[in-house]
Amino acid sequence: MHLVQSMAYVRDTPWHGLGNQLAPNQPLEVWAKQAGMNWQIEEAEVRFVAGRDGLGSIHAFPEQKVLYRSDTKEPLSVVSNRYQCVQPGEILSFYKDLTEVGGFELETAGVLKGGRKLWALARTGQSVSLKGRDEVNGYLLLATACDGTLATTAQFTSVRVVCHNTLAIALGDNTSAIKVPHRSQFDGEAVKRQLGVAISSWDAFMIRMKALSERKVRPTTAEAYFRRVLTYPTSAADGGAPLAVNDRAIKAVQELFAGRGKGADMASASGTAWGLLNAVTQYVDHERRSRSEDSRQDAAWFGAGATLKQKAWDEAVRLVA
């Protein structure tokens, strides 16, 4: 079941083959329409019926409000009265000056979970070609949610062209994102000023990618790496072991690393630390079991998958430290 309800893109068809293709350099109004973002988040007070079987007096609950879509009237969430919404149009207009004068290009945008999550991804113009013409491009992701699951998040991200694997790029202070909680007003200009000091993070990231692509690894090193990345703490309260190993995932990433992965046979990845990292990112982005493409993308960018990819990056960098 596909739940990437609406999405627009330019150039290559996205990983899941869904969405509306646009010609390059379209105005934001066209993006909003084709990405399914041409609606507003509306607010209403919470009311409830006191009494059995829905028969009784109607009361208000003033501490909370309901958020709903202006076009379909579909409810999105119940949130605190202090909750500050970020509108779909704000996500797109964030990129306006970046695309007009900053050399960025909007490449994909859309909604997840019926409108509860909104996102847009733009190419920054930064790229690197690792040995064997393995291309990696820099992007800026802006995403928000209106159900309390995600602060408004601006994040530099890399995309490996051969396989569409994505990886967050750590900023100077080792964080990988600028987050604006929903109790604060979203100020796009302030976020861009914060990002401005982080543009140089691409250079440091590029140096590390090159080092990973040049670091050959033995089979024993690869095995140990995958075990470190795919071993996770469990609750020992039920008498179980404090650590669990995902053996099925380890088998899957080993196969991806050994040649089944897209780009695994390229000079940059074959038998290298870069290949180890990309086996994990491909597993998270494309192979891992998921209820839907919507759930997979959500996890890969914002949830457990993103955490796993960050761990894979940290462990790979230790191999070249």
C-alpha positions as CSV (number, residue, x, y, z in Angstrom):
1,M,0.0,0.0,0.0
2,H,1.4,3.4,-1.0
3,L,0.7,6.3,1.4
4,V,3.0,8.9,-0.2
5,Q,-0.3,10.5,-1.0
6,S,1.0,13.3,-3.1
7,M,4.4,14.3,-4.4
8,A,6.0,16.3,-7.2
9,Y,9.5,16.0,-8.6
10,V,11.8,17.1,-11.4
11,R,14.2,14.9,-13.4
12,D,14.5,11.3,-12.3
13,T,11.5,9.3,-11.1
14,P,11.8,8.9,-7.3
15,W,12.7,5.6,-5.6
16,H,9.1,4.4,-5.3
17,G,8.1,5.4,-8.8
18,L,5.2,7.7,-7.6
19,G,4.5,11.4,-8.0
20,N,3.8,14.1,-10.6
21,Q,6.8,15.0,-12.8
22,L,7.4,18.7,-13.4
23,A,9.5,20.6,-15.9
24,P,12.5,22.3,-14.2
25,N,12.1,25.9,-12.7
26,Q,8.4,25.8,-12.1
27,P,6.9,28.6,-9.9
28,L,6.0,27.7,-6.3
29,E,2.2,27.8,-7.1
30,V,2.7,24.9,-9.6
31,W,4.8,23.0,-7.0
32,A,2.1,23.5,-4.4
33,K,-0.6,22.1,-6.7
34,Q,1.3,19.1,-8.0
35,A,2.8,18.2,-4.7
36,G,-0.6,18.2,-3.0
37,M,0.4,21.2,-0.8
38,N,-2.1,23.7,-2.0
39,W,-4.2,23.8,1.2
40,Q,-4.0,25.3,4.7
41,I,-3.9,23.9,8.2
42,E,-7.0,25.2,9.9
43,E,-7.7,25.3,13.7
44,A,-10.9,24.7,15.7
45,E,-11.7,24.4,19.4
46,V,-12.1,21.0,20.9
47,R,-15.7,20.1,21.9
48,F,-17.1,16.9,23.4
49,V,-20.4,15.4,24.2
50,A,-20.9,14.5,27.9
51,G,-23.3,11.6,28.2
52,R,-23.8,8.0,27.0
53,D,-24.4,7.1,23.4
54,G,-23.5,10.6,22.3
55,L,-26.6,12.1,23.9
56,G,-25.9,14.9,26.3
57,S,-24.6,18.4,26.7
58,I,-21.7,19.8,24.6
59,H,-18.7,21.1,26.4
60,A,-15.5,22.9,25.3
61,F,-11.9,21.8,26.2
62,P,-10.1,25.2,26.0
63,E,-6.5,23.9,26.5
64,Q,-6.5,22.0,23.2
65,K,-7.4,22.6,19.6
66,V,-8.1,20.5,16.5
67,L,-6.0,20.9,13.4
68,Y,-7.7,20.0,10.1
69,R,-7.2,20.4,6.3
70,S,-8.9,23.3,4.7
71,D,-9.6,21.4,1.5
72,T,-11.0,18.0,2.7
73,K,-11.8,19.0,6.3
74,E,-10.0,15.8,7.3
75,P,-8.7,16.0,10.9
76,L,-4.9,16.0,11.3
77,S,-4.4,16.1,15.1
78,V,-5.4,17.5,18.5
79,V,-2.7,19.7,19.9
80,S,-2.1,22.2,22.7
81,N,-3.5,25.7,22.3
82,R,0.1,27.0,22.3
83,Y,1.0,24.9,19.3
84,Q,2.3,27.0,16.4
85,C,1.5,25.6,12.9
86,V,3.8,25.7,9.9
87,Q,1.7,25.9,6.7
88,P,2.4,23.8,3.6
89,G,3.1,27.0,1.7
90,E,5.7,28.1,4.2
91,I,7.7,24.9,3.5
92,L,7.8,25.7,-0.2
93,S,8.3,29.5,0.2
94,F,11.4,28.8,2.4
95,Y,13.2,27.9,-0.8
96,K,12.1,30.9,-2.8
97,D,15.2,33.1,-2.4
98,L,17.5,30.0,-2.3
99,T,16.3,28.9,-5.7
100,E,16.1,32.4,-7.2
101,V,19.5,33.7,-6.1
102,G,21.2,30.9,-4.1
103,G,21.7,28.4,-6.9
104,F,19.5,25.8,-5.2
105,E,16.9,23.8,-7.2
106,L,13.7,22.4,-5.8
107,E,13.7,18.7,-6.7
108,T,11.0,16.9,-4.7
109,A,8.2,17.9,-2.4
110,G,5.2,16.3,-0.9
111,V,3.1,15.2,2.0
112,L,3.2,12.1,4.2
113,K,0.5,10.5,6.4
114,G,-2.4,12.4,4.8
115,G,-0.8,15.8,5.5
116,R,0.5,15.3,9.0
117,K,4.0,15.6,7.6
118,L,5.2,18.0,4.9
119,W,8.6,18.2,3.3
120,A,10.6,19.6,0.4
121,L,14.1,18.7,-0.9
122,A,16.3,21.0,-2.9
123,R,19.7,20.4,-4.5
124,T,22.3,22.8,-3.2
125,G,24.6,22.5,-6.2
126,Q,27.3,20.9,-4.2
127,S,28.5,17.5,-5.4
128,V,31.5,15.1,-5.4
129,S,32.6,12.3,-7.7
130,L,34.4,9.5,-5.8
131,K,36.7,7.2,-7.7
132,G,35.0,5.2,-10.4
133,R,32.6,8.1,-11.1
134,D,30.5,7.5,-8.0
135,E,28.5,10.7,-7.7
136,V,27.0,12.1,-4.5
137,N,25.0,15.3,-4.4
138,G,24.2,17.7,-1.6
139,Y,20.6,18.6,-0.7
140,L,18.7,20.7,1.8
141,L,15.6,19.0,3.4
142,L,13.0,21.1,5.2
143,A,10.2,19.1,6.9
144,T,7.6,19.7,9.5
145,A,4.7,17.8,11.1
146,C,1.4,18.9,12.6
147,D,0.8,15.9,14.9
148,G,3.6,16.5,17.4
149,T,6.0,13.9,16.0
150,L,8.5,16.3,14.4
151,A,9.8,19.8,15.1
152,T,10.2,21.9,11.9
153,T,13.6,20.5,10.8
154,A,16.1,21.9,8.3
155,Q,18.8,19.4,7.4
156,F,21.6,19.0,4.9
157,T,21.4,15.6,3.3
158,S,23.5,13.7,0.7
159,V,22.0,11.5,-2.0
160,R,24.2,8.9,-3.8
161,V,23.1,9.0,-7.4
162,V,23.5,5.3,-8.3
163,C,21.1,4.1,-5.7
164,H,19.3,7.1,-4.2
165,N,20.6,6.3,-0.7
166,T,20.2,9.3,1.6
167,L,22.4,10.3,4.6
168,A,22.1,13.3,6.9
169,I,25.2,15.5,6.8
170,A,26.5,16.5,10.3
171,L,26.8,20.2,10.8
172,G,29.9,21.7,12.5
173,D,28.8,20.9,16.1
174,N,28.1,17.2,15.1
175,T,24.4,17.7,15.0
176,S,22.8,17.0,11.6
177,A,19.8,19.4,11.8
178,I,18.4,22.7,12.9
179,K,15.1,22.2,14.7
180,V,12.4,24.7,15.6
181,P,9.9,23.3,18.1
182,H,6.2,24.0,17.5
183,R,6.0,26.1,20.7
184,S,8.0,28.7,18.8
185,Q,7.1,30.7,15.7
186,F,8.9,29.4,12.7
187,D,11.2,32.0,11.2
188,G,12.6,30.8,7.9
189,E,15.1,33.6,7.5
190,A,16.6,32.9,11.0
191,V,17.0,29.2,10.1
192,K,18.7,30.1,6.8
193,R,21.1,32.4,8.7
194,Q,22.0,29.4,11.0
195,L,22.4,27.1,7.9
196,G,24.6,29.7,6.3
197,V,27.4,29.0,8.8
198,A,26.9,25.2,8.1
199,I,27.4,25.2,4.3
200,S,31.1,24.5,4.9
201,S,30.0,21.2,6.5
202,W,29.8,19.7,2.9
203,D,33.6,20.1,2.5
204,A,34.3,18.2,5.7
205,F,31.7,15.5,4.7
206,M,33.3,15.2,1.2
207,I,36.8,14.7,2.7
208,R,35.4,11.9,4.9
209,M,33.5,10.3,2.0
210,K,36.7,10.2,0.0
211,A,38.6,8.7,2.9
212,L,35.9,6.0,3.3
213,S,36.1,5.1,-0.4
214,E,39.9,4.6,-0.2
215,R,39.8,2.5,3.0
216,K,39.9,-1.2,2.1
217,V,38.3,-3.6,4.6
218,R,38.9,-7.2,5.3
219,P,35.9,-9.6,5.6
220,T,36.4,-9.9,9.4
221,T,36.3,-6.0,9.6
222,A,33.1,-5.9,7.6
223,E,31.5,-8.6,9.8
224,A,32.5,-6.7,13.0
225,Y,31.2,-3.4,11.5
226,F,27.8,-4.8,10.6
227,R,27.5,-6.4,14.1
228,R,28.3,-3.1,15.8
229,V,25.8,-1.2,13.7
230,L,23.0,-3.8,13.9
231,T,23.2,-4.7,17.6
232,Y,20.9,-2.6,19.8
233,P,20.0,-2.4,23.5
234,T,16.9,-4.2,24.7
235,S,15.0,-4.0,28.0
236,A,16.6,-6.4,30.3
237,A,13.6,-6.1,32.7
238,D,12.0,-9.2,31.1
239,G,15.0,-11.3,31.9
240,G,16.3,-11.1,28.3
241,A,19.8,-10.2,27.2
242,P,20.7,-6.5,27.4
243,L,21.7,-6.5,23.7
244,A,20.0,-8.0,20.7
245,V,21.5,-8.7,17.2
246,N,19.4,-8.4,14.1
247,D,20.7,-11.5,12.3
248,R,18.3,-11.2,9.4
249,A,19.4,-7.6,8.8
250,I,23.1,-8.6,9.1
251,K,22.6,-11.2,6.4
252,A,20.9,-8.7,4.2
253,V,23.5,-6.0,4.4
254,Q,26.3,-8.5,3.9
255,E,24.7,-9.6,0.6
256,L,24.3,-5.9,-0.4
257,F,27.9,-5.3,0.4
258,A,29.1,-8.4,-1.5
259,G,27.6,-7.2,-4.7
260,R,23.8,-7.2,-4.6
261,G,23.6,-3.6,-3.6
262,K,23.3,-0.9,-6.3
263,G,26.7,0.5,-6.9
264,A,28.3,-2.1,-4.7
265,D,30.7,-3.1,-7.5
266,M,32.0,0.4,-8.1
267,A,35.6,1.1,-7.4
268,S,34.7,3.4,-4.6
269,A,32.5,0.8,-2.8
270,S,33.8,-2.6,-3.6
271,G,35.6,-3.9,-0.5
272,T,35.7,-0.5,1.1
273,A,34.3,1.3,4.2
274,W,32.2,3.4,1.8
275,G,30.7,0.2,0.6
276,L,29.9,-0.9,4.2
277,L,28.1,2.4,4.9
278,N,26.1,2.2,1.6
279,A,25.0,-1.4,2.3
280,V,23.4,-0.1,5.5
281,T,21.9,3.0,3.9
282,Q,20.4,0.9,1.0
283,Y,19.0,-1.5,3.5
284,V,17.3,1.3,5.5
285,D,16.1,3.3,2.4
286,H,15.0,0.5,0.1
287,E,15.1,-3.0,1.6
288,R,13.9,-2.9,5.2
289,R,10.5,-4.3,5.9
290,S,7.8,-1.6,6.1
291,R,4.1,-1.3,6.1
292,S,4.2,1.1,3.2
293,E,6.6,3.4,1.2
294,D,5.1,6.2,3.3
295,S,6.3,4.5,6.5
296,R,9.7,3.6,5.0
297,Q,10.4,7.2,4.0
298,D,9.2,8.5,7.3
299,A,11.5,6.2,9.2
300,A,14.5,6.6,6.8
301,W,14.4,10.4,7.2
302,F,13.0,11.1,10.6
303,G,12.8,7.9,12.7
304,A,14.5,4.7,13.5
305,G,16.0,4.4,10.1
306,A,17.7,7.8,10.3
307,T,19.1,6.8,13.7
308,L,20.5,3.6,12.2
309,K,22.1,5.4,9.3
310,Q,23.7,7.9,11.7
311,K,25.2,5.0,13.7
312,A,26.5,3.4,10.4
313,W,28.2,6.7,9.5
314,D,29.8,7.1,13.0
315,E,31.1,3.5,12.9
316,A,32.4,3.9,9.4
317,V,34.2,7.2,10.3
318,R,35.9,5.3,13.1
319,L,37.5,3.1,10.5
320,V,39.3,6.0,8.9
321,A,40.0,8.1,12.1
